[in-house]
Amino acid sequence: MRLIVGISGASGVLLAVRLLERLRETEVETHVVASKSAEVVLRAETGLNIESIAGLATYYYHPDNLAAAISSGTFRTEGMVVIPCSMKTLAGIATGYSDNLLLRAADVTLKERRKLVLVPRESPLHEIHLENMLRLARMGVIIFMPVPAFYHHPLTVDQVIDHTVSRVLNFFGIECHLEEWKEE
């Protein structure tokens, strides 16, 4: 299985780090592209550099490399997740504006009718954000807001992050240890 992971410049880049850590425990081949803004947020929120992300990926691509394999529909994947997804990136995807590899890979995912999961990190939302999300949802894109669940009684931020990442992996049928809702 091949999965494209896009990382944009929204807060919450730790979600992407944890997703890649979890995917390394599987047989999934990861193709990762991070926006230039993601590099800045990565340093600010985690102290990590982009080489750390590249080290977690099977393949890592520079965002300016529009000749990369993931920019073509002939490169078959299960789909793509953008985690976290900034409103700028979401707007670019919604309008077909593909000026970097992350946006182009998402555009290809859409045109090839593959699964696309966006994990937006913004609050509150205004009308343009909501309209862009609605446009994408109507195209079949999964908009997964990383809203924490508490029914599994998390005690740490790591448990909240793990639950969110498990739910994202679940969309792709990737085995994870997702705590399911149980009737009391």
N, C-alpha and C positions, 0 to 999 in steps of 0.2 A: 504494500500500500504506500502511495505517495501522498503527502499532504503539504500544501503551501501554508506557511505561517508568515503573515505580515504583522509588523510591529510599527505603529505610528506614534506620533509625539504627544499622546495624551498621558495624563497621570495614570498610574496603575500598571506600569511596565513589569512589575513583579509578577503579574498574572502571566505574562508571556514567558518570563524566566521559568516559572513553575510548570507551565504547559510543556515547554521544551525539555525540562528535566523529566517529566512524566513520560513524554514520548520517547526519550532515550531508553527507557525501560521496556520498550516494545520493539516490534519489527518494522515500525513505520519509518519510511524514508522521509526526512523533513527537508524542505526547501524554504529557506528563510530569507526574507528581505526586510530590512528596517529602514524607515525614513531617516533623513538627516536629523530631524527634530527628535526622533526616538533616541538617538545617540545622546543628545543633551539631557533628556529626561532620565535615561538609564543611569547616567553618571550622578545626576542630582538625587534620584530616589534610592539608588542601591549602591553607589560607589563603584559599580562595575563599568567596564568599557565594552565597546562593540565586539572586541575579540572574544570576550567571555560568551557572548551570544553565539558568535560564529563557532565557537568550540562545542556548543550544545547541539548544533545543527549538523545534519548529514551534508548539506550543501548550503553555503551562504553566498548571497549575491549583493553587490553594491547597488544602491537605489538608482544610479544613473545607467546601469548596464541593461539597456533595452534590447540587447541581443541575447540575453540569458534564455535558457531553455523554458523557463516559466512564462515567458512572454508570448509563447506560441500555443495555439489550440491543439497542435499535434503532439504536444507533451502531455501525456495522460496523467491525471491526478484524481484523487477522490474528491478534491475540492480545496477550499481555502478558508482559513480563519484569520481575521484581523483583530488582534488582541494586544493592547487596547486599541480602540479605533477612535481617533480624534474626529471632531465634527468637520474639519477640513478634509480629511480623507474620506469620510462618509459622503460629503457633498461631491467630491471628485468622482467617486464611484457612482453616485446617483445620476450624475450628469454626463458620464462617459468621458470625463476629462482625464486622460491618461498620460500625464507628463513625467511620470517616473515609473520605475519597475513595480512598485507596490500597487499603484493604481492600474497599470497595464495588466498585471497578473489577475487582479480582481475583475477587470473588464473581460479578460479571456475566460475566467471562471463563469461569468454570467453568459457570455455568448455561446459557450459550450454546454450550457445548462447543467453545470456541476454545482454542488452544494457550496454555498457561501454563507459563513457565519461572521457577523460583525458584533464586536463587544464594545459598544460605545461607552466612553467615560466622560460624561458631561452632566451637570445638573446645576440649576434647573434648565429645562429645555424651552426654547422659544418656537414660534410657529414655523420658521424655516427648517430648524432641526427636525421637527415632527413631520413636516411635508416631505423632506428627503427620506426619512425613515419609512413613511407610508409608501412612497414611490418604490423604494427597494423591496419592502415587504410584498407589494403587489407583483414584483418580479420573482418572488420566491425566496428572497434573501431572508435568513433568520437573523433577527435583531435580538441579541441576547444582552439585556442590561445586567451588569454584574451586581445585582441586588442580593445581599446576603440572606441566606435562609437560616432560621434558628431552631427548626424542629429537630435537628440532629444534635442540639445542645453544644455548639462549639465553645471551647474554652480559650482558644487563642486565635490570633489573626491568621496564622498558618492554616488552621482548620477551616476558616472561612474561605481562604484562597484555594485550598485543596478542593473544597466542595464546588466552588465556582468552576474551576478547571475541569473537574470530573464531569460536570454537566455539559461543558463545551465538548469534551471528548466523546461523550455519549451521542451527540449529534452525528458523529462519524462512525458509530458502531465500534469504537475503540474500548476495549475492556478496561474498566476502572472500578474502583471500589466506592461507588456512589451510595451514600446513605439514603435509602428510600424512605418515603413517608410511610408510617405505620399507624394504623388506627389504634387508638388507646382502648 
